[in-house]
Structures are given as C-alpha cells and as structure tokens.
Amino acid sequence: MSAPTLTAVQPLRIGPHVSATPVVLAPMAGITNSAYRQLCREQGEGFYVSEMVTSRALVERNAETMRLVTFTETETPRSLQLYGVDPTTVAAAVRMVVEEDIADHVDLNFGCPVPKVTRKGGGSALPWKATLFRDIVRGAVREASKGGIPLTVKMRKGIDDDHLTYLQAGKAAEEEGAAAVALHGRTASQHYSGHADWEAIARLKETVTTIPVLGNGDIWSAEDAVEMMRRTGCDGVVVGRGCLGRPWLFADLEAGFAGREDRVRPGMRHVAKVLRRHADLLVEFYGDELRGCRDIRKHISWYFKGYAVGGDMRARLGLVDTLEALDELIADLDLDQDYPGAAAEGSRGRAGSPQARVALPEGWLETQELTGAAAEMIAQAELSVSGG
C-alpha cells in the first residue's frame, strides 16, 4: 500500500462541530475528568471527550455518573462517551442526553479491553455480535439525531487476530449514520502491548469513505500524529496515554498540524506550574481539597518522567493531602532543571501484557449472532460496570 502524502491538514468535522486541529483526547477512566479536559483544552484546539460512563448508570442517575457528565462553561463542544450493551438502554441514555442538553457530541465505546467488561460481552468484545452492534448504533443515532447531536463510534481491531471485526463494524456504523469512526490499532487481546497496527487504520479508511476515520495508538508526539495521518490517510488522530503528565502535547499537536516546528520542551519550573494548575482544577472539580490532592498523586510519575526527582521526593509527593503541602514540596524541587530530552518522551502509562485468551461469555465466539445464554446474559452486563 503506497503511503499518502500529507499536505494541508483539513479541519476535523464531527457533525456540526469543527476543530482546525484534527485531534481528539481519548476517554480514559480516572483521567479525563472535567479538570484534565480543561487543562488540555487550554493548550490547543480539539475534541476533548469525557470519561466513559455507562448508559444504565446515566439513565438511573447514579450520583457519581451525574457528576462525571458535568461540563464547565468553557467546554465547547461537550463530548461524552457512553458504554452500553443493550440497544434499549443505550437509546434511552442518548435520549436523556438530548432532552436534558447534557452534551453536544456522544461517542460510543466499543474498544474497552478490560476483562470485567469483555467477559460480559461489552467493549471490544461486542462488535463480534454484528447484529447487536448495528442495533445499538442505529438506536443511538436515531435518538441523537433528534437533537442534532453527532454520534461517533470508537473501537478496536477485534477480539484477537482470528476474530477481527473492525472493517465490518466500521462499515455498519457508517451505514447506520455515525458521524465518525475511530480505530485503536490493537486487538482486545493485546491490551496496550506491542505496537499499534497503523495499516489497519489505512484499511478502514479505504473501507469507510463517507465519514471521518480517526486513528488511535502509539501517538507520543506531534511527529507521530503527522506520520500516522500521512501513512494512513486518516482524517484525525485520537490521543490517549501520550498526554499523561504532558497536557502540553496538545500545543505541540496544534503546531505540528499547522506546519510549525515549535514544540513545548518544558523545564522543571514549567512542569511544576502545570502540575499545580492541574491540582487546583481537581480540587475545584471534586469540591474537596483532600479528594483533589489524592487524585493528583497518580499523575506525579507521569509529570516527572525523565526529570531528576529522587525516590524520596516522589514518595512524599505521592502522599500529598493539601495544596499547601504540595506547594512546600514543589518549592524543594530543583526548579532550574532544563528539559531532559528523550528521557521525558516516548511511551507512558501501563501497557499491560498480551492475553492468551480474552475473557468472554461462554460460547461467545461460536456465532456472530446473539443467541442462547449470551442473549440472556447481555442485558446484565451494564450492572457490573460502574459509571464512576
């Protein structure tokens, strides 16, 4: 397959919404809450998607879920990701989004590889049941269209290399009226290990021709994003783990797609400033200083990757419980450190290990139709996946 040449980058259009920079922040559980979305949005233009919430939890107005679907006034468009396995429940959730003006864009998750999701037939396991997948997308598009809200789909290549679904699912989503499809170039069995298959993204782009196709996987820099679009011809990129502890990546992406060479190469003083801003936003998001400080702890190692921060200091930062304590620890850092270069770049976040077998409902792979025990069980799948 000959690689397309990347010339002028076109704006990314998802329904009525347009971003000059063709970038989407991937939903990440426990990460892409309103605080982090606001922090990233301050760096550059794009679509910034909420953490995944379950359709059932939304319909039942689970308290934590209702907090997760709260957007600030500065978030435009408001992008919400829903998870669901039952067409009726997913449609009801989208109807609620429309009627209560909760979001401006809904994304459906068919890519989660976590065993507690796939063993119930959800996430990246679901597209194997082709009719069920189509029914969910059709009902969600129907309800979303009543409010002029675009409905998009995010998925993986399939369950494993012997059970690929992405071309069939991508075409079905296009036919049912989805506004865009995004593909993570890995199977569920890979989790985040190995390398993303960008050639699969190119094949999906050749198959789905009337709506945007977005590529996801192994985008650690602006150069990676530009190269993915050049090699695959995709219409935009979805960035997940690459921005952990590096929200300024979105400034780099905006510059890269605009053809500029400037990149953010922060010294420690800048990193500390962004970290402190993140903590403030988390405290505001939770309305609780202790909870906000507990949340910032998991970001510490990502922010300081490659910088000279000793183990004792990292441990103390990992126990911070007030903003004042955070300030005191930041003051003890060597804030005059320059950007450490390659040590601060590259992959981040847990890759996990490939699975010999993906956790699936009994008999799931025997047919692509939803029959027997799987049909009885699928309605229960949402009950064990918390919206929080």
GIPENOR-V415442 format. One record per residue. N is the residue number from 0. SS is DSSP state (H for helix, E for strand, C for the rest). Layout:
# GIPENOR-V415442
N	SS
N	SS
This chain:
# GIPENOR-V415442
0	C
1	C
2	C
3	C
4	C
5	C
6	C
7	C
8	C
9	C
10	C
11	E
12	E
13	E
14	C
15	C
16	E
17	E
18	E
19	C
20	C
21	C
22	E
23	E
24	E
25	C
26	C
27	C
28	C
29	C
30	C
31	C
32	C
33	H
34	H
35	H
36	H
37	H
38	H
39	H
40	H
41	C
42	C
43	C
44	C
45	C
46	E
47	E
48	E
49	E
50	E
51	E
52	E
53	E
54	H
55	H
56	H
57	H
58	H
59	C
60	C
61	C
62	H
63	H
64	H
65	H
66	H
67	H
68	C
69	C
70	C
71	C
72	C
73	C
74	C
75	C
76	C
77	C
78	E
79	E
80	E
81	E
82	E
83	C
84	C
85	C
86	H
87	H
88	H
89	H
90	H
91	H
92	H
93	H
94	H
95	H
96	H
97	H
98	H
99	C
100	C
101	C
102	C
103	C
104	E
105	E
106	E
107	E
108	E
109	E
110	C
111	C
112	C
113	C
114	H
115	H
116	H
117	H
118	C
119	C
120	C
121	C
122	H
123	H
124	H
125	H
126	H
127	H
128	C
129	H
130	H
131	H
132	H
133	H
134	H
135	H
136	H
137	H
138	H
139	H
140	H
141	H
142	H
143	H
144	H
145	C
146	C
147	C
148	C
149	E
150	E
151	E
152	E
153	E
154	E
155	E
156	C
157	E
158	C
159	C
160	C
161	C
162	C
163	E
164	C
165	H
166	H
167	H
168	H
169	H
170	H
171	H
172	H
173	H
174	H
175	C
176	C
177	C
178	C
179	E
180	E
181	E
182	E
183	E
184	C
185	C
186	C
187	H
188	H
189	H
190	C
191	C
192	C
193	C
194	C
195	C
196	C
197	H
198	H
199	H
200	H
201	H
202	H
203	H
204	H
205	H
206	H
207	C
208	C
209	C
210	C
211	E
212	E
213	E
214	E
215	E
216	C
217	C
218	C
219	C
220	C
221	H
222	H
223	H
224	H
225	H
226	H
227	H
228	H
229	H
230	H
231	H
232	C
233	C
234	C
235	E
236	E
237	E
238	E
239	C
240	H
241	H
242	H
243	C
244	C
245	C
246	C
247	C
248	H
249	H
250	H
251	H
252	H
253	H
254	H
255	H
256	H
257	C
258	C
259	C
260	C
261	C
262	C
263	C
264	C
265	C
266	C
267	H
268	H
269	H
270	H
271	H
272	H
273	H
274	H
275	H
276	H
277	H
278	H
279	H
280	H
281	H
282	H
283	H
284	H
285	H
286	C
287	C
288	H
289	H
290	H
291	H
292	H
293	H
294	H
295	H
296	H
297	C
298	C
299	H
300	H
301	H
302	H
303	C
304	C
305	C
306	C
307	C
308	C
309	C
310	H
311	H
312	H
313	H
314	H
315	H
316	H
317	C
318	C
319	C
320	C
321	C
322	H
323	H
324	H
325	H
326	H
327	H
328	H
329	H
330	H
331	C
332	C
333	C
334	C
335	C
336	C
337	C
338	C
339	C
340	H
341	H
342	H
343	H
344	C
345	C
346	C
347	C
348	C
349	C
350	C
351	C
352	C
353	C
354	C
355	C
356	C
357	C
358	C
359	C
360	C
361	C
362	C
363	H
364	H
365	H
366	C
367	C
368	C
369	C
370	C
371	H
372	H
373	H
374	H
375	H
376	H
377	H
378	C
379	C
380	H
381	H
382	H
383	H
384	C
385	C
386	C
387	C
